[in-house]
């Protein structure tokens, strides 16, 4: 088993009993995914509110840079039919 200081960091996602999606609830260190799931269960589901746990090693998560948000999330110029200005709202439509 690895020394505790060299254990990788795991991100924990939990789906509650009434939840439709997993939500990030925290992070923890563990030597492997199996112990990460067990530790996440012990740490984040003390009141029995969880029905599913995901653990993801932080080192394998890739994210976009917030500074690149404009070009990444702007609608493409070659698909104008996706822009809200492409559609005309009928006059008799009540909003």
Backbone atoms as SQL, in Angstrom:
CREATE TABLE atoms (id INTEGER PRIMARY KEY, chain TEXT, resi INTEGER, resn TEXT, atom TEXT, x REAL, y REAL, z REAL);
INSERT INTO atoms VALUES
  (1, 'A', 1, 'UNK', 'N', 0.843, -1.175, 0.000),
  (2, 'A', 1, 'UNK', 'CA', 0.000, 0.000, 0.000),
  (3, 'A', 1, 'UNK', 'C', 0.889, 1.238, 0.000),
  (4, 'A', 2, 'UNK', 'N', 0.447, 2.272, -0.666),
  (5, 'A', 2, 'UNK', 'CA', 1.215, 3.508, -0.753),
  (6, 'A', 2, 'UNK', 'C', 1.233, 4.223, 0.596),
  (7, 'A', 3, 'UNK', 'N', 2.261, 5.044, 0.771),
  (8, 'A', 3, 'UNK', 'CA', 2.306, 5.893, 1.952),
  (9, 'A', 3, 'UNK', 'C', 1.138, 6.867, 1.898),
  (10, 'A', 4, 'UNK', 'N', 0.585, 7.196, 3.035),
  (11, 'A', 4, 'UNK', 'CA', -0.609, 8.040, 3.064),
  (12, 'A', 4, 'UNK', 'C', -0.395, 9.383, 2.371),
  (13, 'A', 5, 'UNK', 'N', 0.758, 9.974, 2.492),
  (14, 'A', 5, 'UNK', 'CA', 1.030, 11.268, 1.867),
  (15, 'A', 5, 'UNK', 'C', 1.023, 11.218, 0.351),
  (16, 'A', 6, 'UNK', 'N', 1.173, 10.026, -0.225),
  (17, 'A', 6, 'UNK', 'CA', 1.207, 9.917, -1.681),
  (18, 'A', 6, 'UNK', 'C', -0.109, 9.410, -2.264),
  (19, 'A', 7, 'UNK', 'N', -1.137, 9.288, -1.442),
  (20, 'A', 7, 'UNK', 'CA', -2.435, 8.841, -1.948),
  (21, 'A', 7, 'UNK', 'C', -3.015, 9.902, -2.873),
  (22, 'A', 8, 'UNK', 'N', -3.621, 9.480, -3.971),
  (23, 'A', 8, 'UNK', 'CA', -4.205, 10.465, -4.888),
  (24, 'A', 8, 'UNK', 'C', -5.478, 11.093, -4.310),
  (25, 'A', 9, 'UNK', 'N', -5.811, 12.251, -4.838),
  (26, 'A', 9, 'UNK', 'CA', -7.021, 12.964, -4.441),
  (27, 'A', 9, 'UNK', 'C', -8.179, 12.497, -5.312),
  (28, 'A', 10, 'UNK', 'N', -9.314, 12.220, -4.702),
  (29, 'A', 10, 'UNK', 'CA', -10.519, 11.762, -5.401),
  (30, 'A', 10, 'UNK', 'C', -11.637, 12.772, -5.193),
  (31, 'A', 11, 'UNK', 'N', -12.365, 13.074, -6.260),
  (32, 'A', 11, 'UNK', 'CA', -13.551, 13.926, -6.173),
  (33, 'A', 11, 'UNK', 'C', -14.755, 13.013, -5.977),
  (34, 'A', 12, 'UNK', 'N', -15.645, 13.380, -5.082),
  (35, 'A', 12, 'UNK', 'CA', -16.782, 12.536, -4.720),
  (36, 'A', 12, 'UNK', 'C', -18.084, 13.185, -5.193),
  (37, 'A', 13, 'UNK', 'N', -18.895, 12.391, -5.881),
  (38, 'A', 13, 'UNK', 'CA', -20.208, 12.828, -6.360),
  (39, 'A', 13, 'UNK', 'C', -21.246, 11.890, -5.760),
  (40, 'A', 14, 'UNK', 'N', -22.330, 12.461, -5.268),
  (41, 'A', 14, 'UNK', 'CA', -23.358, 11.688, -4.575),
  (42, 'A', 14, 'UNK', 'C', -24.722, 11.990, -5.181),
  (43, 'A', 15, 'UNK', 'N', -25.504, 10.943, -5.358),
  (44, 'A', 15, 'UNK', 'CA', -26.902, 11.117, -5.780),
  (45, 'A', 15, 'UNK', 'C', -27.777, 10.772, -4.587),
  (46, 'A', 16, 'UNK', 'N', -28.610, 11.712, -4.209),
  (47, 'A', 16, 'UNK', 'CA', -29.503, 11.514, -3.075),
  (48, 'A', 16, 'UNK', 'C', -30.723, 10.688, -3.456),
  (49, 'A', 17, 'UNK', 'N', -31.510, 10.345, -2.475),
  (50, 'A', 17, 'UNK', 'CA', -32.706, 9.517, -2.707),
  (51, 'A', 17, 'UNK', 'C', -33.675, 10.163, -3.682),
  (52, 'A', 18, 'UNK', 'N', -33.857, 11.454, -3.586),
  (53, 'A', 18, 'UNK', 'CA', -34.790, 12.133, -4.475),
  (54, 'A', 18, 'UNK', 'C', -34.078, 12.846, -5.617),
  (55, 'A', 19, 'UNK', 'N', -32.783, 12.738, -5.674),
  (56, 'A', 19, 'UNK', 'CA', -32.028, 13.441, -6.697),
  (57, 'A', 19, 'UNK', 'C', -32.063, 12.742, -8.044),
  (58, 'A', 20, 'UNK', 'N', -31.980, 13.530, -9.083),
  (59, 'A', 20, 'UNK', 'CA', -31.948, 12.981, -10.431),
  (60, 'A', 20, 'UNK', 'C', -30.529, 12.902, -10.969),
  (61, 'A', 21, 'UNK', 'N', -29.624, 13.640, -10.360),
  (62, 'A', 21, 'UNK', 'CA', -28.251, 13.683, -10.853),
  (63, 'A', 21, 'UNK', 'C', -27.283, 13.647, -9.672),
  (64, 'A', 22, 'UNK', 'N', -26.074, 13.217, -9.962),
  (65, 'A', 22, 'UNK', 'CA', -25.024, 13.227, -8.947),
  (66, 'A', 22, 'UNK', 'C', -24.549, 14.666, -8.745),
  (67, 'A', 23, 'UNK', 'N', -24.211, 15.010, -7.515),
  (68, 'A', 23, 'UNK', 'CA', -23.705, 16.340, -7.192),
  (69, 'A', 23, 'UNK', 'C', -22.372, 16.191, -6.480),
  (70, 'A', 24, 'UNK', 'N', -21.454, 17.120, -6.783),
  (71, 'A', 24, 'UNK', 'CA', -20.151, 17.097, -6.133),
  (72, 'A', 24, 'UNK', 'C', -20.339, 17.449, -4.662),
  (73, 'A', 25, 'UNK', 'N', -19.839, 16.576, -3.785),
  (74, 'A', 25, 'UNK', 'CA', -20.005, 16.802, -2.349),
  (75, 'A', 25, 'UNK', 'C', -18.682, 17.022, -1.632),
  (76, 'A', 26, 'UNK', 'N', -17.559, 16.730, -2.291),
  (77, 'A', 26, 'UNK', 'CA', -16.281, 16.945, -1.639),
  (78, 'A', 26, 'UNK', 'C', -15.164, 16.129, -2.253),
  (79, 'A', 27, 'UNK', 'N', -14.045, 16.123, -1.556),
  (80, 'A', 27, 'UNK', 'CA', -12.844, 15.423, -2.011),
  (81, 'A', 27, 'UNK', 'C', -12.261, 14.635, -0.851),
  (82, 'A', 28, 'UNK', 'N', -11.499, 13.603, -1.189),
  (83, 'A', 28, 'UNK', 'CA', -10.806, 12.832, -0.161),
  (84, 'A', 28, 'UNK', 'C', -9.592, 12.146, -0.775),
  (85, 'A', 29, 'UNK', 'N', -8.677, 11.724, 0.075),
  (86, 'A', 29, 'UNK', 'CA', -7.494, 10.986, -0.358),
  (87, 'A', 29, 'UNK', 'C', -7.705, 9.509, -0.058),
  (88, 'A', 30, 'UNK', 'N', -7.341, 8.654, -1.012),
  (89, 'A', 30, 'UNK', 'CA', -7.431, 7.203, -0.836),
  (90, 'A', 30, 'UNK', 'C', -6.445, 6.543, -1.792),
  (91, 'A', 31, 'UNK', 'N', -5.954, 5.341, -1.458),
  (92, 'A', 31, 'UNK', 'CA', -4.965, 4.681, -2.312),
  (93, 'A', 31, 'UNK', 'C', -5.542, 4.134, -3.616),
  (94, 'A', 32, 'UNK', 'N', -6.843, 3.791, -3.635),
  (95, 'A', 32, 'UNK', 'CA', -7.456, 3.259, -4.859),
  (96, 'A', 32, 'UNK', 'C', -8.945, 3.595, -4.857),
  (97, 'A', 33, 'UNK', 'N', -9.620, 3.284, -5.977),
  (98, 'A', 33, 'UNK', 'CA', -11.030, 3.666, -6.118),
  (99, 'A', 33, 'UNK', 'C', -11.937, 2.921, -5.142),
  (100, 'A', 34, 'UNK', 'N', -11.590, 1.676, -4.817),
  (101, 'A', 34, 'UNK', 'CA', -12.448, 0.906, -3.910),
  (102, 'A', 34, 'UNK', 'C', -12.481, 1.530, -2.514),
  (103, 'A', 35, 'UNK', 'N', -11.306, 1.879, -2.008),
  (104, 'A', 35, 'UNK', 'CA', -11.266, 2.534, -0.698),
  (105, 'A', 35, 'UNK', 'C', -11.834, 3.941, -0.772),
  (106, 'A', 36, 'UNK', 'N', -11.693, 4.595, -1.918),
  (107, 'A', 36, 'UNK', 'CA', -12.292, 5.923, -2.082),
  (108, 'A', 36, 'UNK', 'C', -13.810, 5.843, -1.962),
  (109, 'A', 37, 'UNK', 'N', -14.422, 4.824, -2.570),
  (110, 'A', 37, 'UNK', 'CA', -15.878, 4.651, -2.472),
  (111, 'A', 37, 'UNK', 'C', -16.275, 4.350, -1.028),
  (112, 'A', 38, 'UNK', 'N', -15.536, 3.462, -0.368),
  (113, 'A', 38, 'UNK', 'CA', -15.860, 3.123, 1.027),
  (114, 'A', 38, 'UNK', 'C', -15.720, 4.341, 1.937),
  (115, 'A', 39, 'UNK', 'N', -14.623, 5.087, 1.758),
  (116, 'A', 39, 'UNK', 'CA', -14.416, 6.276, 2.586),
  (117, 'A', 39, 'UNK', 'C', -15.466, 7.343, 2.289),
  (118, 'A', 40, 'UNK', 'N', -15.839, 7.487, 1.023),
  (119, 'A', 40, 'UNK', 'CA', -16.876, 8.457, 0.656),
  (120, 'A', 40, 'UNK', 'C', -18.209, 8.075, 1.281),
  (121, 'A', 41, 'UNK', 'N', -18.511, 6.784, 1.282),
  (122, 'A', 41, 'UNK', 'CA', -19.749, 6.316, 1.916),
  (123, 'A', 41, 'UNK', 'C', -19.751, 6.678, 3.400),
  (124, 'A', 42, 'UNK', 'N', -18.630, 6.404, 4.076),
  (125, 'A', 42, 'UNK', 'CA', -18.541, 6.683, 5.508),
  (126, 'A', 42, 'UNK', 'C', -18.580, 8.179, 5.807),
  (127, 'A', 43, 'UNK', 'N', -17.988, 8.964, 4.933),
  (128, 'A', 43, 'UNK', 'CA', -17.857, 10.395, 5.183),
  (129, 'A', 43, 'UNK', 'C', -19.084, 11.199, 4.761),
  (130, 'A', 44, 'UNK', 'N', -19.695, 10.847, 3.622),
  (131, 'A', 44, 'UNK', 'CA', -20.737, 11.700, 3.045),
  (132, 'A', 44, 'UNK', 'C', -22.150, 11.121, 3.111),
  (133, 'A', 45, 'UNK', 'N', -22.324, 9.901, 3.609),
  (134, 'A', 45, 'UNK', 'CA', -23.681, 9.336, 3.673),
  (135, 'A', 45, 'UNK', 'C', -23.997, 8.831, 5.078),
  (136, 'A', 46, 'UNK', 'N', -23.660, 9.598, 6.060),
  (137, 'A', 46, 'UNK', 'CA', -23.872, 9.179, 7.449),
  (138, 'A', 46, 'UNK', 'C', -25.343, 9.028, 7.800),
  (139, 'A', 47, 'UNK', 'N', -26.200, 9.808, 7.165),
  (140, 'A', 47, 'UNK', 'CA', -27.630, 9.760, 7.477),
  (141, 'A', 47, 'UNK', 'C', -28.401, 8.910, 6.482),
  (142, 'A', 48, 'UNK', 'N', -27.728, 8.149, 5.651),
  (143, 'A', 48, 'UNK', 'CA', -28.387, 7.269, 4.699),
  (144, 'A', 48, 'UNK', 'C', -29.064, 7.980, 3.552),
  (145, 'A', 49, 'UNK', 'N', -28.622, 9.206, 3.231),
  (146, 'A', 49, 'UNK', 'CA', -29.299, 9.964, 2.187),
  (147, 'A', 49, 'UNK', 'C', -28.841, 9.615, 0.775),
  (148, 'A', 50, 'UNK', 'N', -27.762, 8.890, 0.627),
  (149, 'A', 50, 'UNK', 'CA', -27.245, 8.597, -0.705),
  (150, 'A', 50, 'UNK', 'C', -27.714, 7.269, -1.264),
  (151, 'A', 51, 'UNK', 'N', -27.869, 7.220, -2.582),
  (152, 'A', 51, 'UNK', 'CA', -28.209, 5.961, -3.240),
  (153, 'A', 51, 'UNK', 'C', -27.138, 5.548, -4.245),
  (154, 'A', 52, 'UNK', 'N', -26.245, 6.471, -4.594),
  (155, 'A', 52, 'UNK', 'CA', -25.188, 6.162, -5.551),
  (156, 'A', 52, 'UNK', 'C', -24.011, 7.101, -5.320),
  (157, 'A', 53, 'UNK', 'N', -22.804, 6.545, -5.394),
  (158, 'A', 53, 'UNK', 'CA', -21.580, 7.327, -5.197),
  (159, 'A', 53, 'UNK', 'C', -20.690, 7.153, -6.415),
  (160, 'A', 54, 'UNK', 'N', -20.177, 8.263, -6.910),
  (161, 'A', 54, 'UNK', 'CA', -19.139, 8.235, -7.945),
  (162, 'A', 54, 'UNK', 'C', -17.874, 8.813, -7.327),
  (163, 'A', 55, 'UNK', 'N', -16.727, 8.217, -7.638),
  (164, 'A', 55, 'UNK', 'CA', -15.440, 8.808, -7.286),
  (165, 'A', 55, 'UNK', 'C', -14.614, 8.909, -8.558),
  (166, 'A', 56, 'UNK', 'N', -13.963, 10.048, -8.721),
  (167, 'A', 56, 'UNK', 'CA', -13.143, 10.299, -9.903),
  (168, 'A', 56, 'UNK', 'C', -11.804, 10.831, -9.424),
  (169, 'A', 57, 'UNK', 'N', -10.734, 10.218, -9.899),
  (170, 'A', 57, 'UNK', 'CA', -9.414, 10.696, -9.512),
  (171, 'A', 57, 'UNK', 'C', -9.207, 12.095, -10.087),
  (172, 'A', 58, 'UNK', 'N', -8.850, 13.034, -9.240),
  (173, 'A', 58, 'UNK', 'CA', -8.723, 14.431, -9.652),
  (174, 'A', 58, 'UNK', 'C', -7.730, 14.620, -10.788),
  (175, 'A', 59, 'UNK', 'N', -6.713, 13.794, -10.833),
  (176, 'A', 59, 'UNK', 'CA', -5.675, 13.941, -11.857),
  (177, 'A', 59, 'UNK', 'C', -6.189, 13.686, -13.267),
  (178, 'A', 60, 'UNK', 'N', -7.308, 12.981, -13.410),
  (179, 'A', 60, 'UNK', 'CA', -7.814, 12.664, -14.751),
  (180, 'A', 60, 'UNK', 'C', -8.955, 13.580, -15.184),
  (181, 'A', 61, 'UNK', 'N', -9.266, 14.592, -14.382),
  (182, 'A', 61, 'UNK', 'CA', -10.308, 15.549, -14.758),
  (183, 'A', 61, 'UNK', 'C', -9.665, 16.661, -15.571),
  (184, 'A', 62, 'UNK', 'N', -10.239, 16.936, -16.716),
  (185, 'A', 62, 'UNK', 'CA', -9.770, 18.020, -17.576),
  (186, 'A', 62, 'UNK', 'C', -10.873, 19.057, -17.659),
  (187, 'A', 63, 'UNK', 'N', -10.520, 20.316, -17.548),
  (188, 'A', 63, 'UNK', 'CA', -11.519, 21.385, -17.544),
  (189, 'A', 63, 'UNK', 'C', -11.117, 22.494, -18.500),
  (190, 'A', 64, 'UNK', 'N', -12.105, 23.223, -18.966),
  (191, 'A', 64, 'UNK', 'CA', -11.829, 24.373, -19.825),
  (192, 'A', 64, 'UNK', 'C', -11.359, 25.539, -18.959),
  (193, 'A', 65, 'UNK', 'N', -10.658, 26.459, -19.586),
  (194, 'A', 65, 'UNK', 'CA', -10.173, 27.655, -18.912),
  (195, 'A', 65, 'UNK', 'C', -11.293, 28.697, -18.919),
  (196, 'A', 66, 'UNK', 'N', -11.638, 29.280, -17.768),
  (197, 'A', 66, 'UNK', 'CA', -12.709, 30.286, -17.757),
  (198, 'A', 66, 'UNK', 'C', -12.441, 31.460, -18.698),
  (199, 'A', 67, 'UNK', 'N', -11.166, 31.767, -18.951),
  (200, 'A', 67, 'UNK', 'CA', -10.838, 32.863, -19.868),
  (201, 'A', 67, 'UNK', 'C', -11.201, 32.533, -21.308),
  (202, 'A', 68, 'UNK', 'N', -11.337, 31.244, -21.630),
  (203, 'A', 68, 'UNK', 'CA', -11.712, 30.828, -22.983),
  (204, 'A', 68, 'UNK', 'C', -13.223, 30.654, -23.118),
  (205, 'A', 69, 'UNK', 'N', -13.975, 31.108, -22.144),
  (206, 'A', 69, 'UNK', 'CA', -15.421, 30.908, -22.130),
  (207, 'A', 69, 'UNK', 'C', -16.137, 31.466, -23.335),
  (208, 'A', 70, 'UNK', 'N', -15.748, 32.651, -23.801),
  (209, 'A', 70, 'UNK', 'CA', -16.417, 33.263, -24.947),
  (210, 'A', 70, 'UNK', 'C', -16.390, 32.387, -26.181),
  (211, 'A', 71, 'UNK', 'N', -15.217, 32.097, -26.720),
  (212, 'A', 71, 'UNK', 'CA', -15.156, 31.283, -27.941),
  (213, 'A', 71, 'UNK', 'C', -15.706, 29.868, -27.753),
  (214, 'A', 72, 'UNK', 'N', -15.585, 29.338, -26.564),
  (215, 'A', 72, 'UNK', 'CA', -16.030, 27.969, -26.329),
  (216, 'A', 72, 'UNK', 'C', -17.551, 27.861, -26.277),
  (217, 'A', 73, 'UNK', 'N', -18.211, 28.845, -25.676),
  (218, 'A', 73, 'UNK', 'CA', -19.651, 28.758, -25.459),
  (219, 'A', 73, 'UNK', 'C', -20.491, 29.617, -26.396),
  (220, 'A', 74, 'UNK', 'N', -19.865, 30.480, -27.185),
  (221, 'A', 74, 'UNK', 'CA', -20.623, 31.273, -28.154),
  (222, 'A', 74, 'UNK', 'C', -21.191, 30.362, -29.227),
  (223, 'A', 75, 'UNK', 'N', -22.403, 30.663, -29.720),
  (224, 'A', 75, 'UNK', 'CA', -22.960, 29.824, -30.787),
  (225, 'A', 75, 'UNK', 'C', -22.146, 29.975, -32.067),
  (226, 'A', 76, 'UNK', 'N', -22.012, 28.905, -32.832),
  (227, 'A', 76, 'UNK', 'CA', -21.236, 28.993, -34.070),
  (228, 'A', 76, 'UNK', 'C', -21.917, 29.907, -35.085),
  (229, 'A', 77, 'UNK', 'N', -21.127, 30.715, -35.787),
  (230, 'A', 77, 'UNK', 'CA', -21.665, 31.675, -36.752),
  (231, 'A', 77, 'UNK', 'C', -22.223, 30.989, -37.991),
  (232, 'A', 78, 'UNK', 'N', -21.775, 29.779, -38.286),
  (233, 'A', 78, 'UNK', 'CA', -22.242, 29.101, -39.500),
  (234, 'A', 78, 'UNK', 'C', -23.573, 28.379, -39.298),
  (235, 'A', 79, 'UNK', 'N', -24.140, 28.437, -38.112),
  (236, 'A', 79, 'UNK', 'CA', -25.423, 27.777, -37.844),
  (237, 'A', 79, 'UNK', 'C', -26.410, 28.806, -37.292),
  (238, 'A', 80, 'UNK', 'N', -26.774, 29.763, -38.134),
  (239, 'A', 80, 'UNK', 'CA', -27.636, 30.851, -37.680),
  (240, 'A', 80, 'UNK', 'C', -29.019, 30.360, -37.279),
  (241, 'A', 81, 'UNK', 'N', -29.414, 29.209, -37.789),
  (242, 'A', 81, 'UNK', 'CA', -30.723, 28.682, -37.423),
  (243, 'A', 81, 'UNK', 'C', -30.806, 28.323, -35.942),
  (244, 'A', 82, 'UNK', 'N', -29.686, 28.263, -35.285),
  (245, 'A', 82, 'UNK', 'CA', -29.687, 27.991, -33.848),
  (246, 'A', 82, 'UNK', 'C', -29.791, 29.268, -33.017),
  (247, 'A', 83, 'UNK', 'N', -29.630, 30.412, -33.643),
  (248, 'A', 83, 'UNK', 'CA', -29.723, 31.681, -32.928),
  (249, 'A', 83, 'UNK', 'C', -31.189, 32.010, -32.676),
  (250, 'A', 84, 'UNK', 'N', -31.525, 32.625, -31.558),
  (251, 'A', 84, 'UNK', 'CA', -32.926, 32.944, -31.282),
  (252, 'A', 84, 'UNK', 'C', -33.502, 33.971, -32.246),
  (253, 'A', 85, 'UNK', 'N', -32.655, 34.715, -32.940),
  (254, 'A', 85, 'UNK', 'CA', -33.150, 35.721, -33.887),
  (255, 'A', 85, 'UNK', 'C', -33.608, 35.100, -35.197),
  (256, 'A', 86, 'UNK', 'N', -33.335, 33.854, -35.415),
  (257, 'A', 86, 'UNK', 'CA', -33.708, 33.186, -36.663),
  (258, 'A', 86, 'UNK', 'C', -35.210, 32.933, -36.729),
  (259, 'A', 87, 'UNK', 'N', -35.839, 32.774, -35.593),
  (260, 'A', 87, 'UNK', 'CA', -37.259, 32.427, -35.545),
  (261, 'A', 87, 'UNK', 'C', -38.113, 33.680, -35.381),
  (262, 'A', 88, 'UNK', 'N', -39.219, 33.708, -36.084),
  (263, 'A', 88, 'UNK', 'CA', -40.173, 34.805, -35.942),
  (264, 'A', 88, 'UNK', 'C', -41.340, 34.319, -35.091),
  (265, 'A', 89, 'UNK', 'N', -41.727, 35.140, -34.138),
  (266, 'A', 89, 'UNK', 'CA', -42.831, 34.794, -33.256),
  (267, 'A', 89, 'UNK', 'C', -44.127, 35.276, -33.908),
  (268, 'A', 90, 'UNK', 'N', -45.103, 34.399, -34.070),
  (269, 'A', 90, 'UNK', 'CA', -46.384, 34.819, -34.655),
  (270, 'A', 90, 'UNK', 'C', -47.048, 35.913, -33.812),
  (271, 'A', 91, 'UNK', 'N', -47.705, 36.845, -34.492),
  (272, 'A', 91, 'UNK', 'CA', -48.326, 37.972, -33.796),
  (273, 'A', 91, 'UNK', 'C', -49.455, 37.533, -32.871),
  (274, 'A', 92, 'UNK', 'N', -50.180, 36.487, -33.235),
  (275, 'A', 92, 'UNK', 'CA', -51.316, 36.061, -32.420),
  (276, 'A', 92, 'UNK', 'C', -50.913, 35.176, -31.232),
  (277, 'A', 93, 'UNK', 'N', -49.631, 34.937, -31.068),
  (278, 'A', 93, 'UNK', 'CA', -49.150, 34.122, -29.958),
  (279, 'A', 93, 'UNK', 'C', -49.138, 34.948, -28.679),
  (280, 'A', 94, 'UNK', 'N', -49.753, 34.420, -27.632),
  (281, 'A', 94, 'UNK', 'CA', -49.782, 35.108, -26.340),
  (282, 'A', 94, 'UNK', 'C', -48.631, 34.593, -25.486),
  (283, 'A', 95, 'UNK', 'N', -47.798, 35.507, -25.048),
  (284, 'A', 95, 'UNK', 'CA', -46.644, 35.128, -24.230),
  (285, 'A', 95, 'UNK', 'C', -46.927, 35.296, -22.768);
